[in-house]
Amino acid sequence: MLKLYNTLTRKKEVFETLKKKKVGLYTCGLTVYLFAHIGNLRTYIFEDILKRVLEYNSFKVKHVMNITDVGHLTSDADSGEDKIVKAIKREGKELNEQSMLEITRFYTKAFKKDLKRLNIKEPNIWCKATEHIKEQINLVKKLFEAGYAYNTREAVYFDTSKLKDYGKLARLDIKGLKEGARAPKRTRKRNPIDFALWLKLVKEHKNHIMNWDSPWGKGFPGWHIECSAMSMKYLGEEFDIHCGGIDHIPLHHTNERAQNIGATGHPVVRLWIHGEFLVLKKDRMGKSMGNIIILKDLIKRGFNPLAYRYLCLNAHYRKKLQFSWPALRSSQNALENLYQKISEMRSENRKQEAKDKKIKIYQKRFLNFINDDLNMPKALALMWDVLKNKNLSDREKYAILLDFDKIFALDLNKVKKLKTPQEIKKLVEKREKYRQEKKWKKADEIRRKIKKMGWQIEDTEQGPKIKKLS
């Protein structure tokens, strides 16, 4: 029985789908004006784990992810310049449509490369905001027809006072929100927390590069309308799961939910799931805070990108994860140790999937952990219990680990059986002979020689074991 935490109800719920064994999943993608930082990537890792857990439970997942390439302003609300425009200026390019396309294509490609490095499965459907302007305009029309939208000189706004439970997702104190808290006072909003559906080419936006004709004049869509329009286009007017980081809850997802209800007359998303922040010391990581680390930074320091994925597996997705370089080093060491143990397995046929009783017992325990709101720390601990279990053969251990790796995605199936060079084997035999003759000094000399050659000897009750140094 799969249980997932619903942000809207603030409790774990038994997961039930609209259609039998089919899941509609929408995850908020990147605003492509800069590289994804590892805080962003933690969210995409959590969403990938969710998708893999759904598939492990035999659900067929239709996954849609947006790419924001217009309309996301620096305030995250209705003021400031477009983040793509900001990127063009930062990189010293001319302010024109071609530069905008170059910027968004470059960072979209980099984003997809990072996902691949982390073994994050791509969605079934990628959808760009700029390629769905028609759908966004049509959705705004519906909001006018339903009485939720109103037109002003600078923008078309959503009237939040018309929706009784606006702010429910974020538990907002609507009465306590003061004018100016989320938007400049100079706007013609009826209510201070109303938000833009369509921005016009006036004031600070008069020279906005990307703009389109609409019934309300030339302009461009607000940030929130794209996800409502695209999710409903590809997943329907009611679908199963919508994910993102917790920073999306107070504004982006609250407004998206309001648009959905306004346009359809009912909630569209059945289950909202959000991942917690990655933090550096005491602060969350964010582009606006200027404290970002990107995946390339990890690679430049010699880290395997999957060491970062392993680090993320050590914390529950709803708990803050403290990032530090020593913590990442520990994760890399653990990952290399895992690879080492797999490479040493002496199974005659490691690829054979064993299906005996002992294996099924571990698979059931694993399923219980991952189905308890994606409890990866417990699932990871179970993996190490398997490796330590002397009652399991190498063949059984390998079969269990490969099964677990359908969720972990640490490339365990790519680890090759370790082949010890003949030269090393001969040195080990020579060392054993010296040990039997109690010639300890000569035995130690050979141990040091073997270490210089990149190998290590571990003396056990069963005899010497040879390990490849990383």
Kinemage of the C-alpha trace (Angstrom):
@kinemage 1
@onewidth
@group {chain A} dominant
@subgroup {mainchain}
@vectorlist {calphas} color= white
{ca met a 1} P 0.000 0.000 0.000
{ca leu a 2} L 1.615 3.231 -1.190
{ca lys a 3} L 1.231 6.247 1.108
{ca leu a 4} L 2.283 9.763 0.076
{ca tyr a 5} L 2.223 13.061 1.943
{ca asn a 6} L -0.286 15.585 0.580
{ca thr a 7} L 0.763 19.204 1.101
{ca leu a 8} L -2.872 20.311 0.870
{ca thr a 9} L -4.122 18.116 3.732
{ca arg a 10} L -0.802 17.978 5.622
{ca lys a 11} L -0.974 14.221 6.093
{ca lys a 12} L 0.014 10.928 4.487
{ca glu a 13} L -2.680 9.459 2.290
{ca val a 14} L -3.147 6.089 0.625
{ca phe a 15} L -2.430 6.758 -3.032
{ca glu a 16} L -5.334 6.111 -5.373
{ca thr a 17} L -5.339 6.966 -9.058
{ca leu a 18} L -8.025 8.403 -11.284
{ca lys a 19} L -7.428 5.653 -13.824
{ca lys a 20} L -6.496 2.134 -12.834
{ca lys a 21} L -2.707 1.726 -12.672
{ca lys a 22} L -2.144 4.963 -14.642
{ca val a 23} L -0.648 8.099 -13.121
{ca gly a 24} L -0.667 11.654 -14.447
{ca leu a 25} L 2.403 13.403 -13.008
{ca tyr a 26} L 3.351 17.064 -13.518
{ca thr a 27} L 6.649 18.432 -12.185
{ca cys a 28} L 7.715 22.054 -12.324
{ca gly a 29} L 10.797 22.387 -14.514
{ca leu a 30} L 13.573 24.952 -14.676
{ca thr a 31} L 13.489 28.622 -15.583
{ca val a 32} L 16.274 28.426 -18.134
{ca tyr a 33} L 18.276 31.584 -17.468
{ca leu a 34} L 21.074 29.911 -15.504
{ca phe a 35} L 22.414 26.445 -14.685
{ca ala a 36} L 20.350 24.341 -12.288
{ca his a 37} L 22.042 24.412 -8.894
{ca ile a 38} L 22.316 21.315 -6.735
{ca gly a 39} L 19.413 22.553 -4.596
{ca asn a 40} L 17.206 22.493 -7.704
{ca leu a 41} L 18.617 19.083 -8.570
{ca arg a 42} L 17.718 17.687 -5.155
{ca thr a 43} L 14.075 18.386 -6.041
{ca tyr a 44} L 14.424 16.620 -9.399
{ca ile a 45} L 16.079 13.633 -7.674
{ca phe a 46} L 13.154 13.385 -5.248
{ca glu a 47} L 10.679 13.564 -8.132
{ca asp a 48} L 12.651 10.880 -9.985
{ca ile a 49} L 12.489 8.634 -6.914
{ca leu a 50} L 8.725 9.209 -6.745
{ca lys a 51} L 8.373 8.257 -10.398
{ca arg a 52} L 10.510 5.140 -9.937
{ca val a 53} L 8.502 4.104 -6.856
{ca leu a 54} L 5.276 4.460 -8.828
{ca glu a 55} L 6.730 2.304 -11.598
{ca tyr a 56} L 8.033 -0.219 -9.030
{ca asn a 57} L 4.413 -0.498 -7.882
{ca ser a 58} L 3.415 -1.312 -11.487
{ca phe a 59} L 1.862 2.069 -12.277
{ca lys a 60} L 2.248 3.444 -15.791
{ca val a 61} L 3.371 7.063 -15.396
{ca lys a 62} L 2.672 9.868 -17.851
{ca his a 63} L 5.162 12.510 -16.783
{ca val a 64} L 5.013 16.109 -17.989
{ca met a 65} L 7.608 18.778 -17.178
{ca asn a 66} L 7.604 22.426 -18.239
{ca ile a 67} L 10.483 24.633 -19.293
{ca thr a 68} L 9.938 28.283 -18.347
{ca asp a 69} L 11.417 30.455 -21.074
{ca val a 70} L 9.298 33.593 -20.626
{ca gly a 71} L 7.267 35.376 -17.981
{ca his a 72} L 9.209 34.495 -14.811
{ca leu a 73} L 10.067 37.877 -13.312
{ca thr a 74} L 12.839 38.483 -10.803
{ca ser a 75} L 10.342 39.092 -7.998
{ca asp a 76} L 8.634 35.730 -8.659
{ca ala a 77} L 5.458 37.849 -8.722
{ca asp a 78} L 4.458 40.729 -11.019
{ca ser a 79} L 7.428 43.089 -10.821
{ca gly a 80} L 11.048 43.179 -11.884
{ca glu a 81} L 12.526 42.226 -15.226
{ca asp a 82} L 12.141 38.894 -16.949
{ca lys a 83} L 14.823 36.466 -15.749
{ca ile a 84} L 15.725 35.585 -19.338
{ca val a 85} L 16.301 39.266 -20.117
{ca lys a 86} L 18.478 39.475 -17.033
{ca ala a 87} L 20.542 36.550 -18.357
{ca ile a 88} L 21.016 38.263 -21.738
{ca lys a 89} L 22.364 41.376 -20.010
{ca arg a 90} L 24.576 39.305 -17.720
{ca glu a 91} L 26.172 37.576 -20.689
{ca gly a 92} L 26.664 40.770 -22.680
{ca lys a 93} L 24.397 39.861 -25.581
{ca glu a 94} L 22.165 42.196 -27.592
{ca leu a 95} L 18.587 42.398 -26.362
{ca asn a 96} L 16.687 40.656 -29.122
{ca glu a 97} L 14.646 37.527 -29.753
{ca gln a 98} L 17.618 35.602 -31.161
{ca ser a 99} L 19.644 36.164 -27.980
{ca met a 100} L 16.704 35.022 -25.906
{ca leu a 101} L 16.451 31.802 -27.893
{ca glu a 102} L 20.206 31.205 -27.621
{ca ile a 103} L 20.113 31.650 -23.830
{ca thr a 104} L 17.125 29.375 -23.285
{ca arg a 105} L 18.403 26.659 -25.617
{ca phe a 106} L 21.832 26.661 -23.969
{ca tyr a 107} L 20.529 26.317 -20.409
{ca thr a 108} L 17.837 23.830 -21.413
{ca lys a 109} L 20.523 21.603 -22.960
{ca ala a 110} L 22.706 21.970 -19.841
{ca phe a 111} L 19.744 21.104 -17.610
{ca lys a 112} L 18.986 17.930 -19.536
{ca lys a 113} L 22.664 16.947 -19.378
{ca asp a 114} L 22.630 17.321 -15.591
{ca leu a 115} L 19.521 15.141 -15.335
{ca lys a 116} L 21.246 12.437 -17.377
{ca arg a 117} L 24.365 12.572 -15.198
{ca leu a 118} L 22.209 11.990 -12.127
{ca asn a 119} L 20.233 9.121 -13.720
{ca ile a 120} L 17.050 11.182 -13.531
{ca lys a 121} L 14.555 9.882 -16.056
{ca glu a 122} L 13.345 12.449 -18.536
{ca pro a 123} L 9.606 13.192 -18.679
{ca asn a 124} L 7.403 11.747 -21.386
{ca ile a 125} L 6.572 15.294 -22.448
{ca trp a 126} L 8.703 18.441 -22.298
{ca cys a 127} L 6.659 21.603 -22.775
{ca lys a 128} L 7.962 25.164 -23.208
{ca ala a 129} L 5.969 28.204 -22.126
{ca thr a 130} L 6.692 30.031 -25.403
{ca glu a 131} L 5.262 27.133 -27.419
{ca his a 132} L 1.935 27.213 -25.535
{ca ile a 133} L 0.900 30.858 -25.704
{ca lys a 134} L -2.407 29.973 -27.382
{ca glu a 135} L -3.325 27.593 -24.559
{ca gln a 136} L -2.459 30.237 -21.964
{ca ile a 137} L -4.569 32.898 -23.677
{ca asn a 138} L -7.499 30.477 -23.914
{ca leu a 139} L -7.210 29.725 -20.204
{ca val a 140} L -7.288 33.440 -19.353
{ca lys a 141} L -10.446 33.741 -21.485
{ca lys a 142} L -12.053 30.991 -19.410
{ca leu a 143} L -11.164 32.860 -16.230
{ca phe a 144} L -12.863 35.980 -17.623
{ca glu a 145} L -15.960 33.945 -18.451
{ca ala a 146} L -16.026 32.498 -14.936
{ca gly a 147} L -15.646 35.942 -13.359
{ca tyr a 148} L -12.185 35.448 -11.886
{ca ala a 149} L -10.195 37.757 -14.206
{ca tyr a 150} L -10.283 41.542 -14.685
{ca asn a 151} L -8.476 43.870 -17.054
{ca thr a 152} L -6.357 46.912 -16.147
{ca arg a 153} L -4.037 49.191 -18.068
{ca glu a 154} L -0.899 47.300 -17.006
{ca ala a 155} L -2.132 43.689 -16.780
{ca val a 156} L -4.921 41.166 -16.580
{ca tyr a 157} L -5.243 40.015 -12.976
{ca phe a 158} L -6.803 37.092 -11.123
{ca asp a 159} L -9.274 38.277 -8.484
{ca thr a 160} L -8.306 36.246 -5.415
{ca ser a 161} L -11.296 37.544 -3.423
{ca lys a 162} L -13.591 35.464 -5.645
{ca leu a 163} L -12.035 32.181 -4.510
{ca lys a 164} L -13.088 31.223 -0.983
{ca asp a 165} L -10.164 28.938 -0.193
{ca tyr a 166} L -7.421 30.897 -1.952
{ca gly a 167} L -4.268 30.298 0.056
{ca lys a 168} L -5.364 26.913 1.454
{ca leu a 169} L -2.363 25.097 -0.013
{ca ala a 170} L 0.080 27.418 1.766
{ca arg a 171} L -2.116 28.071 4.839
{ca leu a 172} L -1.909 31.786 4.059
{ca asp a 173} L -3.367 34.291 6.505
{ca ile a 174} L -5.248 36.255 3.863
{ca lys a 175} L -6.591 38.893 6.272
{ca gly a 176} L -3.144 39.458 7.681
{ca leu a 177} L -1.497 40.127 4.345
{ca lys a 178} L -0.829 43.855 3.993
{ca glu a 179} L -0.922 45.764 0.749
{ca gly a 180} L 2.529 45.962 -0.785
{ca ala a 181} L 3.692 42.744 0.853
{ca arg a 182} L 3.742 40.896 -2.471
{ca ala a 183} L 3.318 43.628 -5.083
{ca pro a 184} L 3.991 47.358 -5.608
{ca lys a 185} L 1.188 49.682 -4.459
{ca arg a 186} L 1.213 51.518 -7.788
{ca thr a 187} L -0.611 48.678 -9.576
{ca arg a 188} L -4.344 48.763 -10.278
{ca lys a 189} L -5.036 45.556 -8.420
{ca arg a 190} L -8.360 45.225 -6.632
{ca asn a 191} L -6.667 43.232 -3.880
{ca pro a 192} L -2.996 43.336 -2.885
{ca ile a 193} L -2.606 39.563 -3.379
{ca asp a 194} L -4.174 39.427 -6.849
{ca phe a 195} L -1.680 38.166 -9.422
{ca ala a 196} L -1.004 38.709 -13.116
{ca leu a 197} L -2.342 36.378 -15.758
{ca trp a 198} L -1.177 38.511 -18.678
{ca leu a 199} L 1.303 41.420 -18.524
{ca lys a 200} L 1.109 44.292 -21.003
{ca leu a 201} L 3.909 46.260 -22.656
{ca val a 202} L 3.768 49.241 -20.303
{ca lys a 203} L 5.967 50.700 -17.561
{ca glu a 204} L 8.896 48.411 -16.741
{ca his a 205} L 7.721 45.851 -19.305
{ca lys a 206} L 7.260 48.225 -22.265
{ca asn a 207} L 10.382 46.917 -24.034
{ca his a 208} L 9.846 43.242 -23.249
{ca ile a 209} L 11.429 41.275 -26.091
{ca met a 210} L 9.107 38.286 -26.252
{ca asn a 211} L 5.495 39.419 -26.725
{ca trp a 212} L 2.336 38.239 -28.436
{ca asp a 213} L -1.042 39.612 -29.513
{ca ser a 214} L -3.947 38.907 -27.203
{ca pro a 215} L -7.551 40.129 -26.714
{ca trp a 216} L -6.141 42.486 -24.042
{ca gly a 217} L -3.285 43.907 -26.102
{ca lys a 218} L 0.307 42.928 -26.810
{ca gly a 219} L 2.088 41.347 -23.909
{ca phe a 220} L 3.278 38.110 -22.360
{ca pro a 221} L 1.920 35.544 -19.875
{ca gly a 222} L 2.380 35.670 -16.139
{ca trp a 223} L 4.569 32.969 -14.641
{ca his a 224} L 1.786 30.919 -13.044
{ca ile a 225} L -0.564 30.559 -16.012
{ca glu a 226} L 1.835 28.387 -18.035
{ca cys a 227} L 1.738 25.423 -15.639
{ca ser a 228} L -2.056 25.453 -15.388
{ca ala a 229} L -2.437 25.605 -19.170
{ca met a 230} L 0.173 22.972 -20.021
{ca ser a 231} L -0.635 20.493 -17.257
{ca met a 232} L -4.316 20.459 -18.215
{ca lys a 233} L -3.506 20.220 -21.918
{ca tyr a 234} L -1.451 17.049 -21.480
{ca leu a 235} L -2.971 15.475 -18.352
{ca gly a 236} L -6.590 16.634 -18.415
{ca glu a 237} L -8.757 18.755 -16.148
{ca glu a 238} L -8.093 16.389 -13.257
{ca phe a 239} L -4.851 14.517 -12.720
{ca asp a 240} L -3.053 12.664 -9.969
{ca ile a 241} L 0.139 14.381 -8.781
{ca his a 242} L 1.816 17.790 -9.013
{ca cys a 243} L 5.332 18.202 -7.571
{ca gly a 244} L 7.879 20.922 -6.925
{ca gly a 245} L 10.085 22.437 -4.249
{ca ile a 246} L 8.554 23.908 -1.090
{ca asp a 247} L 9.467 27.380 -2.348
{ca his a 248} L 6.651 26.940 -4.906
{ca ile a 249} L 3.960 26.527 -2.248
{ca pro a 250} L 3.279 30.135 -1.089
{ca leu a 251} L 3.067 31.749 -4.504
{ca his a 252} L 3.456 29.686 -7.660
{ca his a 253} L 1.446 26.611 -6.697
{ca thr a 254} L -1.067 28.580 -4.660
{ca asn a 255} L -1.797 30.713 -7.717
{ca glu a 256} L -1.744 27.762 -10.061
{ca arg a 257} L -4.319 25.987 -7.919
{ca ala a 258} L -6.496 29.122 -7.922
{ca gln a 259} L -6.367 29.317 -11.736
{ca asn a 260} L -7.267 25.642 -12.036
{ca ile a 261} L -10.339 25.949 -9.832
{ca gly a 262} L -11.370 29.228 -11.448
{ca ala a 263} L -11.242 27.776 -14.951
{ca thr a 264} L -12.802 24.356 -14.259
{ca gly a 265} L -14.945 24.891 -11.181
{ca his a 266} L -13.115 22.159 -9.254
{ca pro a 267} L -9.618 21.224 -7.997
{ca val a 268} L -7.515 19.823 -10.835
{ca val a 269} L -4.629 18.312 -8.845
{ca arg a 270} L -5.476 15.463 -6.483
{ca leu a 271} L -2.141 15.267 -4.664
{ca trp a 272} L 0.437 18.037 -4.137
{ca ile a 273} L 3.910 16.838 -3.106
{ca his a 274} L 6.859 19.110 -2.297
{ca gly a 275} L 10.537 18.555 -1.562
{ca glu a 276} L 12.469 20.423 1.145
{ca phe a 277} L 15.471 22.712 0.708
{ca leu a 278} L 19.120 21.851 0.409
{ca val a 279} L 20.905 24.171 2.844
{ca leu a 280} L 24.398 25.585 3.117
{ca lys a 281} L 25.132 26.146 6.784
{ca lys a 282} L 21.929 27.952 7.812
{ca asp a 283} L 20.674 29.303 4.482
{ca arg a 284} L 18.822 27.564 1.708
{ca met a 285} L 20.568 27.483 -1.645
{ca gly a 286} L 19.163 29.828 -4.275
{ca lys a 287} L 20.188 31.781 -7.363
{ca ser a 288} L 18.728 34.996 -5.939
{ca met a 289} L 20.842 34.534 -2.797
{ca gly a 290} L 24.052 34.174 -4.803
{ca asn a 291} L 25.163 31.020 -2.993
{ca ile a 292} L 24.723 28.382 -5.644
{ca ile a 293} L 26.799 25.306 -6.424
{ca ile a 294} L 26.212 23.580 -9.746
{ca leu a 295} L 26.855 19.967 -10.743
{ca lys a 296} L 29.921 20.978 -12.772
{ca asp a 297} L 31.506 22.297 -9.544
{ca leu a 298} L 31.196 18.817 -8.035
{ca ile a 299} L 32.667 17.160 -11.114
{ca lys a 300} L 35.591 19.608 -11.212
{ca arg a 301} L 36.452 18.570 -7.653
{ca gly a 302} L 36.575 14.932 -8.716
{ca phe a 303} L 33.164 13.814 -7.489
{ca asn a 304} L 30.999 11.287 -9.265
{ca pro a 305} L 27.588 12.973 -9.866
{ca leu a 306} L 25.984 9.840 -8.437
{ca ala a 307} L 27.751 10.552 -5.136
{ca tyr a 308} L 25.427 13.561 -4.896
{ca arg a 309} L 22.433 11.356 -5.658
{ca tyr a 310} L 23.632 9.000 -2.904
{ca leu a 311} L 23.888 11.974 -0.518
{ca cys a 312} L 20.264 12.895 -1.273
{ca leu a 313} L 19.138 9.321 -0.575
{ca asn a 314} L 20.379 9.743 2.998
{ca ala a 315} L 17.722 12.334 3.858
{ca his a 316} L 13.936 12.128 3.571
{ca tyr a 317} L 12.647 14.413 0.819
{ca arg a 318} L 10.532 16.367 3.343
{ca lys a 319} L 13.534 17.090 5.573
{ca lys a 320} L 16.147 19.790 5.015
{ca leu a 321} L 19.459 18.385 3.787
{ca gln a 322} L 22.640 20.068 4.972
{ca phe a 323} L 25.248 20.194 2.214
{ca ser a 324} L 28.975 20.235 2.896
{ca trp a 325} L 32.003 19.044 0.976
{ca pro a 326} L 32.974 16.564 3.732
{ca ala a 327} L 29.436 15.122 3.623
{ca leu a 328} L 29.718 14.706 -0.147
{ca arg a 329} L 33.140 13.076 0.277
{ca ser a 330} L 31.622 10.596 2.756
{ca ser a 331} L 28.888 9.808 0.228
{ca gln a 332} L 31.451 9.244 -2.505
{ca asn a 333} L 33.430 6.947 -0.227
{ca ala a 334} L 30.268 5.000 0.599
{ca leu a 335} L 29.376 4.713 -3.078
{ca glu a 336} L 32.872 3.505 -3.989
{ca asn a 337} L 32.738 1.023 -1.126
{ca leu a 338} L 29.436 -0.244 -2.495
{ca tyr a 339} L 30.913 -0.636 -5.984
{ca gln a 340} L 33.919 -2.405 -4.479
{ca lys a 341} L 31.776 -4.933 -2.632
{ca ile a 342} L 29.755 -5.684 -5.750
{ca ser a 343} L 32.914 -6.121 -7.832
{ca glu a 344} L 34.232 -8.665 -5.323
{ca met a 345} L 31.169 -10.896 -5.433
{ca arg a 346} L 32.207 -14.399 -6.503
{ca ser a 347} L 28.954 -15.418 -8.140
{ca glu a 348} L 29.153 -17.652 -11.195
{ca asn a 349} L 26.148 -15.922 -12.748
{ca arg a 350} L 25.604 -12.503 -11.188
{ca lys a 351} L 23.033 -11.446 -13.788
{ca gln a 352} L 20.634 -14.231 -12.899
{ca glu a 353} L 17.618 -12.904 -10.971
{ca ala a 354} L 17.139 -15.214 -8.032
{ca lys a 355} L 13.572 -15.568 -6.779
{ca asp a 356} L 13.879 -17.653 -3.664
{ca lys a 357} L 12.167 -17.010 -0.325
{ca lys a 358} L 15.062 -15.103 1.263
{ca ile a 359} L 15.166 -12.604 -1.582
{ca lys a 360} L 11.417 -12.030 -1.506
{ca ile a 361} L 11.579 -11.264 2.219
{ca tyr a 362} L 14.049 -8.420 1.546
{ca gln a 363} L 12.050 -7.164 -1.403
{ca lys a 364} L 8.940 -6.973 0.761
{ca arg a 365} L 10.785 -4.995 3.457
{ca phe a 366} L 12.163 -2.675 0.787
{ca leu a 367} L 8.691 -2.137 -0.660
{ca asn a 368} L 7.333 -1.277 2.787
{ca phe a 369} L 10.005 1.407 3.220
{ca ile a 370} L 9.682 3.047 -0.188
{ca asn a 371} L 5.878 2.910 0.007
{ca asp a 372} L 5.966 4.753 3.327
{ca asp a 373} L 6.197 8.192 1.712
{ca leu a 374} L 9.460 7.370 -0.085
{ca asn a 375} L 11.545 6.565 2.978
{ca met a 376} L 14.930 6.385 1.278
{ca pro a 377} L 17.116 6.479 4.423
{ca lys a 378} L 15.528 3.239 5.669
{ca ala a 379} L 15.678 1.688 2.199
{ca leu a 380} L 19.365 2.582 1.937
{ca ala a 381} L 20.103 1.118 5.377
{ca leu a 382} L 18.389 -2.104 4.279
{ca met a 383} L 20.746 -2.323 1.297
{ca trp a 384} L 23.767 -2.317 3.621
{ca asp a 385} L 22.085 -4.951 5.815
{ca val a 386} L 21.858 -7.151 2.736
{ca leu a 387} L 25.562 -6.739 2.034
{ca lys a 388} L 26.454 -7.656 5.636
{ca asn a 389} L 24.188 -10.707 5.772
{ca lys a 390} L 26.352 -13.850 5.849
{ca asn a 391} L 23.329 -16.066 5.208
{ca leu a 392} L 22.907 -14.693 1.687
{ca ser a 393} L 25.012 -15.882 -1.232
{ca asp a 394} L 26.667 -13.446 -3.625
{ca arg a 395} L 24.105 -14.397 -6.237
{ca glu a 396} L 21.241 -13.583 -3.863
{ca lys a 397} L 22.817 -10.329 -2.736
{ca tyr a 398} L 23.396 -9.231 -6.292
{ca ala a 399} L 19.804 -9.978 -7.304
{ca ile a 400} L 18.475 -8.006 -4.318
{ca leu a 401} L 20.772 -5.033 -4.971
{ca leu a 402} L 19.802 -4.828 -8.633
{ca asp a 403} L 16.156 -4.842 -7.609
{ca phe a 404} L 16.736 -2.031 -5.098
{ca asp a 405} L 18.677 -0.067 -7.699
{ca lys a 406} L 15.517 0.325 -9.768
{ca ile a 407} L 14.824 3.081 -7.207
{ca phe a 408} L 18.327 4.149 -6.128
{ca ala a 409} L 19.604 4.412 -9.726
{ca leu a 410} L 23.270 4.210 -8.703
{ca asp a 411} L 24.350 2.167 -11.753
{ca leu a 412} L 24.974 -0.988 -9.736
{ca asn a 413} L 24.351 -3.105 -12.834
{ca lys a 414} L 27.337 -1.449 -14.525
{ca val a 415} L 29.833 -2.517 -11.871
{ca lys a 416} L 32.109 -5.141 -13.387
{ca lys a 417} L 33.438 -8.154 -11.557
{ca leu a 418} L 36.906 -7.312 -10.333
{ca lys a 419} L 39.753 -9.033 -12.130
{ca thr a 420} L 42.991 -9.154 -10.207
{ca pro a 421} L 46.133 -8.940 -12.393
{ca gln a 422} L 48.363 -12.006 -12.369
{ca glu a 423} L 51.289 -9.921 -11.098
{ca ile a 424} L 49.277 -8.897 -8.018
{ca lys a 425} L 48.135 -12.481 -7.421
{ca lys a 426} L 51.751 -13.707 -7.476
{ca leu a 427} L 52.806 -11.004 -5.002
{ca val a 428} L 49.957 -11.972 -2.668
{ca glu a 429} L 51.007 -15.623 -2.814
{ca lys a 430} L 54.619 -14.628 -2.096
{ca arg a 431} L 53.480 -12.512 0.857
{ca glu a 432} L 51.451 -15.405 2.255
{ca lys a 433} L 54.507 -17.626 2.061
{ca tyr a 434} L 56.554 -15.051 4.043
{ca arg a 435} L 53.749 -14.797 6.615
{ca gln a 436} L 53.711 -18.575 7.085
{ca glu a 437} L 57.490 -18.434 7.553
{ca lys a 438} L 56.938 -15.515 10.001
{ca lys a 439} L 59.109 -13.221 7.888
{ca trp a 440} L 56.941 -10.219 8.789
{ca lys a 441} L 59.284 -7.518 7.490
{ca lys a 442} L 59.400 -9.004 3.993
{ca ala a 443} L 55.625 -9.556 4.075
{ca asp a 444} L 55.097 -5.860 4.923
{ca glu a 445} L 57.409 -4.797 2.097
{ca ile a 446} L 55.234 -6.694 -0.384
{ca arg a 447} L 52.060 -5.179 1.129
{ca arg a 448} L 53.512 -1.686 0.533
{ca lys a 449} L 54.526 -2.620 -3.014
{ca ile a 450} L 51.021 -3.894 -3.757
{ca lys a 451} L 49.547 -0.651 -2.364
{ca lys a 452} L 51.771 1.441 -4.641
{ca met a 453} L 50.367 -0.559 -7.553
{ca gly a 454} L 46.835 0.518 -6.575
{ca trp a 455} L 45.678 -2.523 -4.602
{ca gln a 456} L 45.106 -3.332 -0.969
{ca ile a 457} L 45.250 -6.586 1.001
{ca glu a 458} L 42.727 -7.309 3.736
{ca asp a 459} L 43.598 -10.309 5.929
{ca thr a 460} L 40.538 -12.348 6.917
{ca glu a 461} L 39.829 -15.727 8.530
{ca gln a 462} L 39.141 -17.083 5.029
{ca gly a 463} L 42.494 -15.820 3.759
{ca pro a 464} L 43.684 -12.584 2.108
{ca lys a 465} L 41.171 -10.468 0.150
{ca ile a 466} L 42.384 -8.094 -2.551
{ca lys a 467} L 40.728 -4.709 -3.067
{ca lys a 468} L 41.264 -2.111 -5.778
{ca leu a 469} L 42.062 1.289 -4.344
{ca ser a 470} L 39.912 4.119 -5.693
